[in-house]
């Protein structure tokens, strides 16, 4: 199970990095979203993968660690804010430069 989780985080990170390095703003936004999902999964899996454990301590059995869950919730909020900022920045650049290249130079024939 840990190998599958690590593979999922690695694939999301690789795809996100590839998309961030593209020249169009839409792919940059998609890449940042994939990177944020990879970070969220990494934070969630850092609390160990325990199935069937209660989220609150009340008995003698093992409980789930609430710290990774709180970190993931915080990361989700920060990810939404960052994505909204990048989308607005891309729309503003598109309106002023009339293209969606990240450097603002457009297609070179």
ZISUL-V683171 format. One record per backbone hydrogen bond with DSSP energy under -0.5 kcal/mol. CO is the residue of the C=O (numbers start at 1). NH is the residue of the N-H. E is the energy in kcal/mol with one decimal. If there is no record, write none. Layout:
BEGIN
co-><CO,CO>
nh-><NH,NH>
e-><E,E>
END
This chain:
BEGIN
co-><1,2,3,4,5,6,7,8,9,10,11,12,13,14,15,16,17,19,23,24,25,26,27,28,29,30,31,32,33,34,35,36,37,38,39,40,41,42,44,45,48,54,62,64,65,66,67,68,69,70,71,72,73,74,75,76,77,78,79,80,81,82,83,84,85,86,87,88,89,90,91,92,93,94,100,101,107>
nh-><5,6,7,8,9,10,11,12,13,14,15,16,17,18,19,20,21,22,102,28,29,30,31,32,33,34,35,36,37,38,39,40,41,42,43,44,45,46,47,48,50,64,54,66,69,70,71,72,73,74,75,76,77,78,79,80,81,82,83,84,85,86,87,88,89,90,91,92,93,94,95,96,97,98,25,104,109>
e-><-2.1,-2.6,-2.4,-2.3,-2.3,-2.4,-2.6,-2.3,-2.3,-2.6,-2.7,-2.4,-2.5,-2.4,-2.3,-2.2,-1.5,-1.2,-2.5,-1.3,-2.2,-2.2,-2.5,-2.5,-2.0,-2.4,-2.5,-2.1,-2.2,-2.3,-2.2,-2.3,-2.6,-2.4,-2.7,-2.4,-2.9,-1.2,-1.0,-1.4,-1.0,-2.3,-0.6,-0.6,-0.6,-2.1,-2.4,-2.5,-2.1,-2.0,-2.6,-2.5,-1.8,-2.3,-2.5,-2.4,-2.1,-2.5,-2.5,-2.5,-2.1,-2.4,-2.4,-2.3,-2.4,-2.4,-2.5,-2.3,-2.2,-2.5,-2.2,-2.0,-2.8,-1.6,-2.2,-0.6,-0.6>
END
